[in-house]
Amino acid sequence: MVTKAEHTAPKGGMAAACAGLVNRDRLWHRHMEMAKIGAIPGNGVNRQALTREDIAARELLTSWARARGFAIGMDRIGNLFIRRQGRDPTAAPILTGSHMDSQPSGGRFDGIYGVLAGLEVLEALEDAGASTARPVEAVAWTNEEGGRFAPGAMGSMVFSGARRLEECLDIVDSSQVVLKDALAETLAAMPDAEERSFNFPIAAYIEAHIEQGPRLEQSGLPIGIVTGIQGSRWFEVQVTGESAHAGTTPLAARRDALQDAIAIVQALNEAMHDETDTVRFTVGRFEVTPNSPNSIAGSVFFTIDLRHPQASTLAELGDAVEGICQGAARRCGVRVKETFNRPPCVFEPRIVGMLEESAGSLDLPHMKMPSGAFHDALFLNDVCPTGMIFVPCENGISHNPAENATPDDLAAGARVLAMSVFKLANG
């Protein structure tokens, strides 16, 4: 039997038909609907992992999926799977997706674009009447951002075996909420979801995402084909001194944790200086205790985010962090703990080439580029062939309420995704 879509398929056959049936307005409308959940001033979003807002977003996503007859599954870390069946239901599926959680002051497109583009691909396949040998699944990974429960990419780490679920359950957020309790509430919100296992076989994984940088916009290109992801190392630094009265304690007698922390950060900045501006070094969280205007700081806690695309440089700089911190401290104790260490990854050339081919077939100008940010694709790359598609974001701004993307660019990325997923699902 030949479907209507096959009769009217444009040049390129069913793969092109599926890409052509990506619905720009539907995709944009769903972004705007999702942005209402956890909305904050300035068009931003605060939808952190395993919160009531996260649960509401999951419920909205699955309502759209169920309306099309797609199956819903969830594993024990809360990773959410939406499945369109293939001719062989036992075959390893093609996965596409990203995450739904945001930074505390995040934007409307980071992560959620990949999830909604994945659902749009499933709907385009359905609208085209396309038959695929393999199942196709859209996935929403749990806690990619790590803003509430560190580290980030927790769902994809646990799924891929990079971290055990048991290692995560006792992690607490800044309000002392324990992850296992928040996770239990999320799992209970979807009692009818099929239980899925960790690390089930996957034929390939493709993640669509806004670039979170300025290169595509500056180049006037709608599509980036990602070649890999630079490595990351994260650290927590605790500086311990002694709180005392600001008006009565002589400077020579003070064990001022804030002054020592400032000296440590300055020493780190000097050590991480890079003439090529390739090193990415960030002190992102800085907490002072007692944080009073007339008290000497008794302790300071801060975080370090270090990234580099070369494994040797990342190892050298990361290994130097503790010694730099200890050496720069004057009168206070210092404890350094590494919380995340992930070397750079390189995506399989076959997948990169296929994504380029799809963009070319759709007459979409594109460029190959590495990812500066880490994504769930970093961990999926350990267990299956993996690739990523970038679309531009305005001024390269992300993790910010001002984050913005255009309906046309979002749809263009979803079309490349749809064509590529169809090819993979029948490969």
C-alpha positions, -999 to +999 in steps of 0.1 A: +000+000+000+013+034-009+005+063+013-005+098+002+027+111+016+046+087-007+026+099-037+034+135-030+069+131-015+093+158-028+126+150-044+145+130-018+117+105-011+102+098+023+131+113+042+124+147+025+087+143+030+092+139+068+114+169+069+089+189+049+061+180+074+079+196+103+053+221+115+070+254+122+040+270+139+032+239+160+068+237+172+069+274+181+035+273+199+047+245+220+078+264+231+056+293+241+033+269+260+062+253+279+077+288+287+046+295+307+056+268+332+080+284+356+079+318+338+099+346+353+102+383+343+121+391+311+107+361+292+128+337+313+121+304+329+128+289+363+120+252+359+146+234+379+149+196+380+125+175+400+103+205+411+066+209+407+073+230+376+093+201+361+065+178+368+040+201+351+062+203+320+064+165+319+026+163+321+021+188+293+047+170+271+031+136+276-004+150+270+007+160+235+024+126+230-006+106+242-029+126+218-009+111+189-010+076+204+027+074+214+038+052+243+052+068+274+080+053+295+102+064+324+132+049+342+142+051+379+161+084+376+131+100+359+143+100+323+111+103+302+108+084+269+081+089+241+081+060+216+068+057+181+068+020+172+088+006+143+082-024+121+105-044+144+095-035+179+125-055+193+151-034+173+173-009+191+156+025+187+168+058+174+167+083+202+165+121+199+160+146+227+176+168+254+163+181+288+134+201+302+150+216+333+164+251+333+188+272+353+172+293+381+172+323+358+172+305+324+157+309+290+129+294+269+150+273+245+179+257+263+173+220+264+136+221+258+142+228+221+157+193+217+128+177+235+101+195+215+121+190+182+122+153+190+084+152+196+079+172+164+100+146+145+077+119+158+047+139+147+062+146+112+068+109+108+032+102+117+019+129+095+039+115+066+026+080+072+063+070+073+072+034+082+105+029+100+123-003+106+134+008+141+113+025+168+120+062+172+119+078+206+120+113+220+137+115+254+138+141+281+168+135+303+166+143+340+186+171+357+209+182+329+215+216+343+227+206+378+215+240+391+195+224+419+212+190+424+248+187+413+263+174+391+244+181+359+236+156+332+226+133+360+199+114+341+221+107+311+251+098+334+230+072+353+214+059+322+247+053+304+264+038+335+288+067+341+273+070+376+252+047+397+217+058+408+226+050+444+254+076+443+229+104+435+200+096+459+214+114+490+224+146+472+208+176+487+199+210+472+204+244+488+172+241+508+183+207+521+157+188+500+171+153+494+171+141+457+155+108+465+125+125+479+121+149+450+126+120+426+100+099+443+074+128+439+083+130+402+080+093+396+047+091+414+033+119+392+033+094+362+021+061+376+010+048+342+044+053+325+060+020+314+091+013+335+122+014+314+157+001+322+190+019+322+214+015+292+190-004+269+204-008+234+203+023+212+211+024+175+219+061+175+212+093+194+209+128+179+204+159+201+192+192+187+201+223+208+205+261+205+242+269+201+245+289+233+273+309+216+276+335+188+293+317+160+263+306+139+246+340+142+278+359+133+283+336+103+247+340+091+242+302+091+211+284+104+227+250+112+257+238+131+269+202+128+286+194+160+319+174+159+323+168+196+321+183+231+350+198+251+359+182+284+349+196+318+362+194+354+342+209+383+355+216+418+341+228+451+364+249+473+358+255+510+379+282+527+377+281+565+388+310+587+373+325+619+344+349+621+350+379+644+340+416+650+349+439+621+354+469+644+376+453+671+397+426+656+432+439+644+440+430+608+471+411+618+450+388+640+423+380+615+417+347+597+395+363+571+381+336+548+368+361+522+402+378+518+419+344+513+392+333+489+398+365+468+435+357+468+428+321+457+405+332+428+431+357+417+458+331+416+436+307+397+428+335+372+465+340+366+472+303+362+443+298+337+452+328+315+453+317+279+464+339+250+443+319+226+412+323+248+405+286+245+405+278+283+371+283+299+375+290+337+345+301+358+338+307+395+301+304+393+288+301+429+303+322+458+288+318+493+301+338+523+293+331+559+280+348+580+277+374+551+272+403+575+285+438+569+302+441+603+315+406+607+347+391+593+339+361+571+344+328+588+340+307+558+336+309+520+324+282+496+329+286+459+327+264+427+351+261+398+340+251+362+370+244+340+367+233+303+390+227+274+387+207+241+422+191+245+424+163+271+460+169+280+455+206+287+423+199+307+442+173+328+472+196+334+451+226+345+427+206+365+454+187+383+470+221+393+438+235+410+443+221+445+479+232+447+471+267+435+443+270+461+465+258+489+495+280+479+474+312+477+457+308+511+474+330+538+458+322+571+428+299+564+423+263+558+414+251+523+396+220+512+393+212+474+369+185+462+365+175+425+329+168+418+330+162+380+357+151+356+349+143+320+374+143+291+365+157+257+345+135+233+345+132+195+313+122+177+314+094+152+324+108+117+296+087+101+270+105+121+285+139+115+287+132+078+251+121+077+239+152+094+259+173+070+243+154+041+208+160+055+214+198+058+228+199+023+198+180+009+175+206+025+196+235+011+204+247+046+238+264+048+258+249+077+292+247+094+310+220+114+318+231+150+327+218+184+304+223+214+317+245+242+289+235+266+285+199+277+252+181+269+236+148+276+251+137+242+285+136+260+273+105+279+253+089+252+284+090+231+297+063+255+270+038+245+259+045+210+268+065+178+259+101+187+256+135+170+243+170+176+226+198+156+229+234+166+207+263+157+215+300+164+205+319+195+204+357+195+237+373+205+249+339+217+231+344+250+220+314+270+213+306+307+196+340+308+160+352+304+171+371+273+179+338+255+161+339+222+158+319+189+136+324+158+108+301+147+125+296+113+158+285+128+141+261+152+121+246+124+152+243+102+170+223+129+140+201+133+139+194+096+176+183+095+167+162+126+137+146+109+155+137+078+184+123+097+163+103+121+143+088+093+175+077+075+189+062+107+157+044+116+157+027+082+195+022+080 
